[in-house]
Amino acid sequence: MEKTELSFKKENIISLAFLLVAFGFLYGRTIFSMVMHWSIDENYSHGFLIPFISGYMLWERRERIKSSIAAPTNYGLLLIFAGFGIFLIGTISGELFTMRFSMLVVLAGAILFVYGKDLFKSILLPFIYLVLMIPIPYILYDSIAFPLKLLVSKYSVEFLELMGIFVLREGNIIYLGDVTLEVADACSGIRSILSLLALSLALAFFTQKGWVKQSILVLLAVPIAIIVNSIRVIGTGILANKYGSEVAEGFFHEFAGLVIFGIAIVLLILSAIILRKIKKEI
C-alpha cells in the first residue's frame, strides 16, 4: 500500500469512529465483565487507572505520532483474524483472560491495517501497558502467590526468631503460642506486585532515560513488594505475640495493608529518583 503522511482528516475520524463502534459491539460484554472484575477484586483495582495512564503516555508522544508515516499493511488483517480466533477459543473454553487478551490483538491488527507499522511503533509502549489491566488466569495467579506466601512466611519467621520470639511454621501458617497467623494471598505480596508493576512501568516511562534504567525500575517492584509484605507479617507477628490475635484481624489488618503499600510506593519513587540522578544514560 502507498505511504502517506499521517493525518486525522474527516475521513480518518469517520473510519476511526466506525472502527470503535464495531469494536465496542464485539467486545462490549467482555470489557464490562473486566471492569466488574476490577470493582470486586482488590488485586486488580488498579485496572481502572491503566487506560488513563496509557492515554497520557499517548499524549506525551503526540508529536511523534503526528510525524508517523501512514503505510497501511494487509498483515494487520492476519492479526485481526488471529484475534478473532483467540476470542473464539476463549469463548468456547470459558477462559476470560484469553477473551480479554484477544481484544488487544484485534486492536493491534486494526491499527496496523489502517495506519501501518510506523504509527504502531510510536504507540507500542502505551499499547503494551494495556496488558496490565487484564486480570491474569487464576492458575497463574495461584502458581505465583503460593511460593510467595511460603517465602514471606519463611523469612518473617526467621526474623521473629532472631528477636527471641518463640514461633513455629507449617507452610504459610505461623504459630505464636496461642495465636495462629495465616499468611494469605493479600500478605504474600502478589497484590502489591501486580499494582507496583503497573506503577513502576509508568514511572519508568516518565522518569527514566535508557532501557536499562527503565528495566531496573520495573524489576525493583518485585523485591520491594516482597520486603514490605514481610515487614507487614513481622509487625503483625510481634503485635499478635504481645496483644493477641485481634491485631491480626479487622481494621488494624486492613489499615496495616494500606500503610505497607504506601511505604512500597515511597520506596519505588525513591528508587526512581536515585536512578534518575545517575547522570550516565544506560
C-alpha positions as CSV (number, residue, x, y, z in Angstrom):
1,M,0.0,0.0,0.0
2,E,1.1,3.6,-0.6
3,K,2.9,5.5,2.1
4,T,1.3,8.9,3.1
5,E,1.9,11.4,5.8
6,L,-0.3,10.5,8.9
7,S,-3.3,12.8,9.1
8,F,-6.5,13.0,11.0
9,K,-8.9,14.4,8.4
10,K,-12.7,14.0,8.4
11,E,-12.4,10.7,6.6
12,N,-9.9,9.3,9.1
13,I,-12.1,10.3,12.0
14,I,-15.2,8.7,10.4
15,S,-13.2,5.5,9.8
16,L,-11.9,5.5,13.4
17,A,-15.4,6.1,14.8
18,F,-16.7,3.2,12.7
19,L,-13.9,1.0,14.0
20,L,-14.6,1.9,17.6
21,V,-18.3,1.2,17.2
22,A,-17.6,-2.2,15.7
23,F,-15.0,-2.9,18.4
24,G,-17.4,-1.9,21.1
25,F,-20.2,-4.1,19.6
26,L,-17.9,-7.1,19.5
27,Y,-16.2,-6.6,22.9
28,G,-18.7,-4.6,24.9
29,R,-19.6,-7.5,27.2
30,T,-16.0,-8.6,27.6
31,I,-15.0,-5.1,28.6
32,F,-17.9,-4.8,31.0
33,S,-17.0,-8.1,32.7
34,M,-13.4,-7.0,33.1
35,V,-14.5,-3.7,34.7
36,M,-16.7,-5.6,37.1
37,H,-13.7,-7.8,37.9
38,W,-11.7,-4.7,38.8
39,S,-14.5,-3.5,41.1
40,I,-14.9,-6.7,43.1
41,D,-11.3,-8.0,43.2
42,E,-8.8,-5.8,45.1
43,N,-5.9,-7.4,43.3
44,Y,-7.0,-5.7,40.1
45,S,-8.4,-2.4,41.3
46,H,-5.5,-0.6,39.6
47,G,-7.1,-1.7,36.3
48,F,-9.3,1.5,36.4
49,L,-6.1,3.6,36.2
50,I,-4.4,1.7,33.4
51,P,-6.4,3.1,30.4
52,F,-5.9,6.7,31.7
53,I,-2.2,6.3,32.2
54,S,-1.9,4.7,28.8
55,G,-3.8,7.6,27.3
56,Y,-1.5,10.1,29.0
57,M,1.5,8.2,27.6
58,L,-0.1,8.6,24.1
59,W,-0.5,12.3,24.8
60,E,3.2,12.6,25.7
61,R,4.1,11.0,22.4
62,R,1.6,13.1,20.3
63,E,4.4,14.8,18.3
64,R,6.0,11.5,17.4
65,I,2.6,10.1,16.5
66,K,1.8,13.1,14.3
67,S,5.1,12.7,12.4
68,S,4.5,9.0,11.7
69,I,4.1,7.8,8.2
70,A,0.9,6.1,7.2
71,A,1.8,2.9,5.5
72,P,-1.2,0.5,5.9
73,T,-0.4,-3.2,5.7
74,N,-2.5,-6.2,5.0
75,Y,-0.6,-8.1,7.6
76,G,-2.9,-6.3,10.0
77,L,-5.8,-8.3,8.7
78,L,-4.0,-11.5,9.6
79,L,-3.6,-10.2,13.2
80,I,-7.3,-9.3,13.3
81,F,-8.4,-12.8,12.2
82,A,-5.9,-14.3,14.7
83,G,-7.5,-12.2,17.4
84,F,-11.0,-13.4,16.4
85,G,-9.6,-17.0,16.6
86,I,-8.3,-16.4,20.1
87,F,-11.6,-14.8,21.1
88,L,-13.5,-17.9,19.8
89,I,-11.2,-20.3,21.7
90,G,-11.6,-18.3,24.9
91,T,-15.4,-18.2,24.4
92,I,-15.6,-22.0,23.8
93,S,-13.3,-22.8,26.8
94,G,-14.8,-20.1,29.0
95,E,-11.3,-18.7,29.7
96,L,-11.7,-15.0,30.4
97,F,-8.1,-14.0,30.1
98,T,-8.0,-15.3,26.5
99,M,-11.2,-13.5,25.5
100,R,-9.9,-10.2,27.1
101,F,-6.4,-10.5,25.6
102,S,-7.8,-11.1,22.1
103,M,-9.3,-7.6,22.0
104,L,-5.8,-6.2,22.2
105,V,-4.7,-8.5,19.4
106,V,-7.7,-7.3,17.2
107,L,-7.0,-3.7,18.1
108,A,-3.3,-4.1,17.2
109,G,-4.3,-5.6,13.9
110,A,-6.7,-2.8,13.1
111,I,-4.1,-0.2,13.8
112,L,-1.6,-1.9,11.5
113,F,-4.2,-2.4,8.8
114,V,-5.3,1.2,8.8
115,Y,-2.1,3.1,9.7
116,G,0.8,0.7,9.4
117,K,4.0,-0.2,11.4
118,D,5.4,3.4,11.8
119,L,2.4,4.5,13.9
120,F,2.3,1.2,15.8
121,K,5.9,1.6,16.8
122,S,5.1,5.1,18.1
123,I,2.4,3.8,20.4
124,L,3.9,0.4,21.2
125,L,4.7,1.0,24.9
126,P,1.4,2.7,25.8
127,F,-0.3,-0.2,23.9
128,I,1.6,-2.9,25.7
129,Y,0.8,-1.1,29.0
130,L,-2.8,-2.0,28.5
131,V,-2.0,-5.7,29.1
132,L,-1.6,-4.9,32.8
133,M,-5.4,-4.1,33.0
134,I,-6.3,-7.7,32.2
135,P,-6.6,-10.0,35.3
136,I,-4.2,-12.9,34.9
137,P,-5.6,-16.5,34.9
138,Y,-6.2,-17.9,38.3
139,I,-3.9,-20.9,37.7
140,L,-1.1,-18.5,37.0
141,Y,-2.1,-16.2,39.9
142,D,-2.0,-19.2,42.3
143,S,1.3,-20.5,41.0
144,I,2.9,-17.1,41.8
145,A,1.0,-16.4,45.1
146,F,1.7,-19.8,46.8
147,P,5.5,-19.7,46.5
148,L,5.4,-16.0,47.6
149,K,3.4,-17.0,50.7
150,L,6.0,-19.6,51.6
151,L,8.9,-17.2,51.0
152,V,7.3,-14.4,53.1
153,S,6.4,-16.8,55.9
154,K,9.9,-18.3,55.9
155,Y,11.8,-15.0,56.2
156,S,9.3,-13.5,58.6
157,V,9.6,-16.5,61.0
158,E,13.4,-16.3,60.8
159,F,13.3,-12.6,61.7
160,L,10.9,-13.2,64.6
161,E,13.2,-16.0,65.9
162,L,16.2,-13.6,65.8
163,M,14.1,-11.3,68.1
164,G,13.8,-14.1,70.6
165,I,10.1,-14.8,69.9
166,F,9.1,-18.5,70.1
167,V,7.5,-19.2,66.7
168,L,6.8,-22.3,64.6
169,R,5.9,-22.5,60.9
170,E,4.0,-25.1,58.8
171,G,3.9,-23.9,55.2
172,N,2.3,-20.5,55.3
173,I,0.8,-21.0,58.8
174,I,2.7,-19.3,61.7
175,Y,2.2,-20.3,65.3
176,L,2.9,-17.8,68.1
177,G,1.9,-19.6,71.3
178,D,-1.9,-19.5,71.4
179,V,-2.0,-17.2,68.3
180,T,-2.2,-18.7,64.8
181,L,-1.4,-16.5,61.8
182,E,-2.0,-17.4,58.2
183,V,0.0,-15.7,55.5
184,A,-2.8,-15.3,53.0
185,D,-2.7,-14.1,49.4
186,A,-3.0,-10.5,50.5
187,C,0.1,-10.8,52.6
188,S,2.1,-12.8,50.1
189,G,3.0,-9.7,48.0
190,I,1.1,-10.8,44.9
191,R,-1.4,-7.9,45.2
192,S,1.4,-5.4,45.7
193,I,3.4,-6.9,42.8
194,L,0.6,-6.5,40.4
195,S,-0.1,-2.9,41.4
196,L,3.6,-1.9,41.7
197,L,4.4,-3.4,38.3
198,A,1.8,-1.1,36.7
199,L,3.1,1.9,38.7
200,S,6.8,1.1,38.1
201,L,6.3,0.8,34.3
202,A,4.6,4.2,34.3
203,L,7.3,5.7,36.4
204,A,10.0,4.2,34.2
205,F,8.3,5.7,31.1
206,F,8.0,9.2,32.6
207,T,11.2,9.5,34.7
208,Q,14.0,7.3,33.2
209,K,16.1,7.6,30.0
210,G,17.5,4.4,28.6
211,W,16.0,1.0,28.6
212,V,18.4,-0.4,31.3
213,K,17.3,2.2,33.9
214,Q,13.7,1.6,32.9
215,S,14.1,-2.2,33.2
216,I,15.8,-1.9,36.6
217,L,13.0,0.3,38.0
218,V,10.3,-2.2,36.8
219,L,12.2,-5.2,38.2
220,L,12.6,-3.4,41.6
221,A,8.8,-3.7,42.0
222,V,9.1,-7.4,42.9
223,P,11.7,-7.3,45.7
224,I,10.1,-4.1,47.1
225,A,6.7,-5.9,47.3
226,I,8.2,-8.9,49.0
227,I,10.2,-6.9,51.5
228,V,7.3,-4.6,52.6
229,N,4.9,-7.6,52.9
230,S,7.4,-9.4,55.0
231,I,7.6,-6.3,57.2
232,R,3.8,-6.4,57.5
233,V,3.9,-10.1,58.6
234,I,6.7,-9.5,61.0
235,G,5.0,-6.4,62.6
236,T,1.7,-8.4,62.9
237,G,3.6,-11.3,64.5
238,I,5.2,-9.0,67.1
239,L,2.0,-7.3,68.0
240,A,0.0,-10.6,68.0
241,N,2.5,-12.1,70.3
242,K,2.1,-9.3,72.7
243,Y,-1.6,-8.3,72.4
244,G,-3.3,-11.3,70.9
245,S,-4.9,-12.3,67.6
246,E,-7.1,-9.2,67.5
247,V,-4.4,-7.1,65.9
248,A,-4.2,-9.6,63.0
249,E,-7.8,-9.1,62.1
250,G,-10.3,-6.5,61.1
251,F,-9.5,-2.8,60.9
252,F,-5.9,-3.0,62.1
253,H,-5.0,-5.6,59.5
254,E,-6.6,-3.6,56.6
255,F,-5.0,-0.4,57.8
256,A,-1.6,-2.0,58.1
257,G,-2.0,-3.2,54.5
258,L,-2.7,0.4,53.3
259,V,0.3,1.7,55.2
260,I,2.6,-1.0,53.9
261,F,1.5,-0.3,50.3
262,G,2.1,3.4,50.9
263,I,5.7,2.5,52.0
264,A,6.1,0.4,48.9
265,I,5.1,3.3,46.7
266,V,7.5,5.6,48.5
267,L,10.4,3.1,48.1
268,L,9.6,2.8,44.4
269,I,9.6,6.6,43.9
270,L,12.9,6.9,45.8
271,S,14.3,4.3,43.5
272,A,13.2,6.3,40.5
273,I,14.8,9.4,42.0
274,I,18.1,7.6,42.6
275,L,18.2,6.1,39.2
276,R,17.4,9.5,37.6
277,K,20.3,11.1,39.5
278,I,22.7,8.7,37.8
279,K,23.9,11.0,35.0
280,K,25.1,8.4,32.6
281,E,22.3,7.1,30.3
282,I,22.5,3.3,30.4
